[in-house]
Amino acid sequence: MTTPKIKSEAEIERLSAEHSSLAKKQYEALQKSPYVRMSASEAATYDERRLRIGEICDLLAKFRQKEG
């Protein structure tokens, strides 16, 4: 799978906001219930967010490297 490229400052802002929102949800989920005690559905949602956070970090890191 090819990682999409960041093309604008607005996209950087959008990705940063999405990252922040997802990280907050991850924190709240862990505060509510430790990972091992989550239902299968909650754990799946948590894992999906974790993967998306990783994708966003990769995109932003590649942009930073390209610009640097």
Secondary structure, 3 states (H helix, E strand, C coil): CCCCCCCCHHHHHHHHHHHHHHHHHHHHHHHHCCHHHCCHHHHHHHHHHHHHHHHHHHHHHHHHHHHC
